[in-house]
Amino acid sequence: MDISKGNDGTRQSSTEHIEDTPQSSTDFQIPTVTWWKHSGLRRLYVMMPILFLGSTINGYDGSLLNGLQTMPPWRDYFGDPTGSDLGLLTAIHNIGGICALLFSSYIADLLGRRAGVAAGIIVIFVGVVVQSNVSQGSAPLLVTELAHPQHRGTLTTMYNTLWYIGSIIAAWTVFGTIEYTSNASWRIPVGLQAAMPAIQFVGVWLLPESPRWLCAKGKTDDAFNILVKYHGNGDQNDKFCEWQYREIQNTISIEKETTGNSWALLVRTPGNRKRLLLIALVSFFSQCSGNGLVSYYIHSILQSVGITSSSDQAIINGGLQIWSFLVAIGFSAFLVDVLGRRKLFMIAAVGMLITFSVWTGCSAVYAQNENSRAGSAVIAMIFLYYGVAGFAWPGLTVAYCAEILPFNIRAKGLALNLALTALSSVFNQYVNPIGLEDLQWRFYFVYIAILVVECLCIYFLFVETKGPTLEEIAALFDGDKVAVLDPESAKARSAIVEKESQ
């Protein structure tokens, strides 16, 4: 590859290569590799769990209050909150998170993906209210931008499924202290919130920086060397690393020259408006498809079908978290590059609609005659509901939004994704206890209607992104208007990418 050095000593691609990039990216065949037989990828992926801790931390924080509600000392200490009071206590975590996300994209773009993760961890130590959302705005970006194209789907989907590891730890920590009669029963689980952030803060500096961010900052030699070290086993002449570097560098250069990276860019073009619509839909459906009822108010749900023992509620909650994690890993993370994103979303939505409808019917039967079998059926439906939800949610909530965005707005778009997710969660956390208190099982019909709309939106609007590289996904949204210098090459790339993604 003809890579020249500029006057400042940085690595630069020639104009000839910039013009040839679109066509060459369609002709180049990405090599198939087995990561555990590839020393560079083996080193990289062994360090990835450090980034995955970001999702695990969020899972612990996000589900802890669900378990605390089953504890009599916690309910006594906070005045046995119900209705709007309980909704406000549950939602306040995400209200603080929305404020943090306003800054996450700037930190990720200015300081880098690693520094963004570290800044978020510092915020956790400073105040529990703001929590981990600054870190959340950077960690998935680094996973997406470091991964080999062949493994991007699996790794980015796995990132958010590890939310359940945090929720599992939270649920079973609560179970371990539930017999305590003092406030230590809930103070111990709350105090453990700092353990995982401390590990991540130390470990994140062992990871390399994003090659795409380095290219955007003019540190092209560093970007190329990272690609060579981890994707090319140290071979400076590796053709795949040369191709990756050229595609990344040229795409970022052209984005800077022709589009910029302001917030207004999110709505400036038809392709970006389509991306924004999909981000909004994914964010809303990830929180407001009925899952929030169990994720945050399992105490109320179980009470409504006759399960009143704190110990029984804690066991069911802990078992549900383990089940949800297993199905999410098994179905979404390992099927994402087999079935594709759109099909997984569709399976989840239809399955959730069916199981939630049965759940509603069984709740109605129990409410009328307190039939114990109907109560047991509700528990079974909750587990089945989370089983089918595992095909897409939460694994693709972040992964899909990150990969449909071009580099110049990826940090801002992902911050918006997380902010809208938190905002949707605030709405559903505040409304759910009021609806459950006033309407009981009839409140479930609201979510049945949402799930019908969800199925229609996924079928008609969602774009399949299986197959293309991050740079090539732009062609699926922008077509021949993708940011390249040669329009004919852009048309060729768009056609090939669309064919490969089907």
Long-range contacts (C-beta under 8 A, 24 or more apart in sequence): 1-239, 1-242, 1-245, 1-246, 3-224, 3-242, 3-245, 8-218, 9-221, 10-218, 10-219, 10-220, 10-221, 11-220, 11-221, 11-223, 11-224, 11-245, 12-220, 12-249, 13-245, 13-246, 13-249, 13-250, 13-253, 17-246, 17-250, 18-250, 18-253, 18-254, 18-485, 19-485, 19-486, 21-246, 21-247, 21-250, 21-251, 21-484, 22-482, 22-484, 22-485, 22-486, 22-489, 22-490, 22-492, 22-493, 23-486, 23-489, 23-492, 23-493, 24-243, 24-246, 25-243, 25-247, 25-469, 25-471, 25-472, 25-493, 26-472, 26-489, 26-492, 26-493, 26-496, 26-497, 28-240, 28-243, 30-149, 30-150, 30-240, 30-469, 31-240, 32-150, 33-148, 33-150, 35-148, 35-151, 38-233, 39-233, 40-229, 40-230, 40-231, 40-232, 40-233, 40-234, 41-148, 41-151, 41-230, 41-231, 43-230, 44-146, 44-208, 44-230, 45-151, 45-155, 47-203, 47-206, 47-207, 48-143, 48-146, 48-155, 50-199, 50-200, 50-203, 50-204, 50-206, 50-207, 51-117, 51-139, 51-140, 51-142, 51-143, 51-159, 51-200, 51-204, 51-207, 52-139, 52-143, 52-158, 52-159, 52-162, 53-196, 53-197, 53-199, 53-200, 53-203, 54-117, 54-120, 54-132, 54-135, 54-136, 54-139, 54-140, 54-159, 54-200, 55-136, 55-139, 55-140, 55-159, 55-160, 55-161, 55-162, 55-163, 55-165, 55-166, 55-398, 56-162, 56-163, 56-165, 56-166, 56-169, 56-196, 57-124, 57-132, 57-135, 57-166, 57-193, 57-196, 57-197, 57-200, 58-131, 58-132, 58-133, 58-136, 58-163, 58-166, 59-162, 59-163, 59-164, 59-165, 59-166, 59-167, 59-168, 59-170, 60-166, 60-167, 60-169, 60-170, 60-192, 60-193, 60-196, 61-93, 61-131, 61-132, 61-166, 61-193, 62-93, 62-163, 62-166, 62-167, 62-295, 63-166, 63-167, 63-170, 63-171, 63-295, 63-296, 63-321, 64-170, 64-174, 64-189, 64-190, 64-193, 65-89, 65-90, 65-93, 65-296, 66-170, 66-171, 66-295, 66-296, 66-297, 66-298, 66-299, 66-317, 67-170, 67-171, 67-173, 67-174, 67-175, 67-189, 67-314, 67-317, 68-174, 68-186, 68-189, 68-190, 69-297, 69-298, 69-299, 70-174, 70-178, 70-298, 70-299, 70-310, 70-313, 70-314, 70-317, 71-174, 71-177, 71-178, 71-185, 71-186, 71-310, 72-181, 72-310, 73-180, 73-181, 73-182, 73-183, 73-185, 73-186, 74-183, 74-185, 74-186, 77-183, 77-186, 82-433, 82-437, 83-433, 83-434, 83-437, 84-430, 84-433, 84-434, 86-297, 86-433, 87-429, 87-430, 87-431, 87-432, 87-433, 87-434, 88-430, 90-296, 90-297, 90-429, 90-430, 90-433, 91-425, 91-426, 91-429, 91-430, 92-129, 93-129, 93-131, 94-422, 94-423, 94-425, 94-426, 94-429, 95-422, 95-426, 96-127, 96-129, 96-130, 96-131, 97-130, 97-131, 97-132, 97-133, 97-136, 97-418, 97-422, 98-133, 98-419, 98-422, 98-423, 98-426, 99-130, 100-130, 100-131, 100-133, 100-134, 101-133, 101-134, 101-136, 101-137, 101-415, 101-416, 101-418, 101-419, 101-422, 102-415, 102-419, 103-134, 104-133, 104-134, 104-136, 104-137, 104-138, 104-411, 104-415, 104-418, 105-137, 105-411, 105-412, 105-414, 105-415, 107-134, 107-137, 107-138, 108-137, 108-138, 108-141, 108-213, 108-411, 108-415, 109-213, 109-216, 109-261, 109-411, 109-412, 112-209, 112-210, 112-213, 113-138, 113-139, 113-141, 113-142, 113-145, 113-209, 113-210, 113-213, 114-138, 114-142, 114-204, 114-205, 114-207, 114-209, 116-141, 117-142, 117-200, 117-204, 118-201, 118-204, 118-205, 121-197, 121-198, 121-200, 121-201, 121-204, 122-201, 124-193, 124-194, 124-197, 125-194, 125-197, 128-193, 132-197, 133-418, 133-422, 135-197, 135-200, 136-418, 137-411, 137-414, 137-415, 137-418, 138-411, 140-398, 140-399, 140-402, 140-414, 141-210, 141-402, 141-410, 141-411, 141-414, 142-207, 142-209, 142-210, 144-399, 144-402, 144-403, 144-410, 144-470, 145-210, 145-211, 145-212, 145-213, 145-470, 146-207, 146-208, 146-210, 146-211, 146-230, 148-231, 149-244, 149-469, 149-470, 152-403, 152-470, 153-336, 153-337, 153-341, 153-399, 153-403, 153-466, 154-333, 154-334, 154-336, 154-337, 156-398, 156-399, 156-402, 156-403, 157-332, 157-333, 157-336, 157-395, 157-396, 157-399, 158-329, 158-333, 158-395, 159-398, 159-399, 160-394, 160-395, 160-396, 160-397, 160-398, 160-399, 161-325, 161-328, 161-329, 161-332, 161-333, 161-390, 161-394, 161-395, 162-325, 163-394, 164-321, 164-322, 164-324, 164-325, 164-328, 165-325, 166-196, 167-321, 167-324, 167-325, 168-318, 168-321, 168-322, 168-325, 170-321, 171-314, 171-317, 171-318, 171-320, 171-321, 172-318, 174-314, 174-317, 174-318, 175-311, 175-314, 175-315, 175-317, 175-318, 178-310, 178-311, 178-314, 179-311, 211-244, 211-245, 211-248, 212-248, 212-252, 212-407, 212-470, 215-245, 215-248, 215-249, 215-252, 216-252, 216-256, 216-407, 220-245, 220-249, 223-248, 223-249, 247-469, 247-471, 248-407, 248-471, 251-406, 251-407, 251-471, 251-474, 251-483, 252-407, 252-408, 254-483, 254-484, 254-485, 255-406, 255-407, 255-408, 255-483, 256-408, 258-483, 259-408, 259-483, 260-408, 261-408, 261-409, 261-412, 263-412, 265-408, 265-409, 266-409, 266-412, 266-413, 266-416, 269-478, 269-481, 271-474, 271-477, 271-478, 271-479, 271-481, 272-409, 272-477, 274-463, 274-477, 275-404, 275-405, 275-413, 275-477, 276-413, 276-416, 277-461, 278-400, 278-401, 278-404, 278-461, 278-462, 278-463, 279-401, 279-404, 279-413, 279-416, 279-417, 279-420, 280-420, 281-457, 281-461, 282-396, 282-397, 282-400, 282-401, 282-417, 283-397, 283-401, 283-417, 283-418, 283-420, 283-421, 283-423, 283-424, 284-420, 284-424, 285-349, 285-393, 285-450, 285-454, 285-457, 286-393, 286-394, 286-397, 286-421, 286-424, 287-421, 287-424, 287-425, 287-427, 287-428, 288-424, 288-427, 288-428, 288-447, 288-450, 289-349, 289-352, 289-356, 289-389, 289-393, 289-447, 289-450, 289-451, 289-454, 290-352, 290-356, 290-385, 290-444, 290-447, 290-450, 290-451, 291-385, 291-386, 291-389, 291-393, 292-425, 292-428, 292-429, 292-432, 293-432, 293-436, 293-444, 293-447, 294-320, 294-382, 294-385, 294-386, 296-429, 296-432, 297-432, 297-433, 297-436, 300-433, 300-436, 301-378, 301-382, 301-436, 302-379, 304-363, 304-366, 304-367, 304-436, 304-440, 304-441, 305-363, 305-366, 305-374, 305-375, 305-378, 305-379, 306-366, 306-370, 306-372, 306-375, 307-375, 307-379, 316-379, 320-382, 320-383, 320-386, 323-383, 323-386, 323-387, 324-386, 324-389, 324-390, 327-386, 327-387, 327-390, 327-391, 328-390, 328-393, 328-394, 328-395, 330-390, 331-390, 331-391, 332-390, 332-391, 332-392, 332-395, 332-396, 333-395, 335-391, 336-395, 336-396, 336-399, 336-466, 337-466, 340-464, 340-465, 340-466, 340-501, 341-392, 341-396, 341-400, 341-462, 341-464, 341-465, 341-466, 342-458, 342-462, 342-463, 342-464, 343-464, 344-391, 344-392, 344-396, 345-391, 345-392, 345-396, 345-400, 345-458, 345-462, 346-455, 346-458, 346-459, 347-388, 347-391, 347-392, 348-388, 348-389, 348-390, 348-391, 348-392, 348-393, 349-392, 349-451, 349-454, 349-455, 349-458, 350-388, 350-455, 351-385, 351-387, 351-388, 351-389, 351-391, 352-385, 352-388, 352-389, 352-451, 352-454, 353-448, 353-451, 353-452, 353-454, 353-455, 354-388, 355-381, 355-384, 355-385, 355-388, 356-381, 356-385, 356-444, 356-447, 356-448, 356-451, 357-448, 359-385, 359-444, 360-441, 360-444, 360-445, 360-448, 363-440, 363-441, 363-444, 364-441, 366-441, 367-440, 367-441, 397-421, 400-465, 403-465, 403-470, 403-473, 404-463, 404-465, 404-473, 404-476, 404-477, 406-471, 406-474, 406-483, 407-470, 464-501, 464-502, 465-501, 466-501, 467-497, 467-500, 467-501, 468-497, 468-500, 468-501, 472-497, 473-497, 476-501
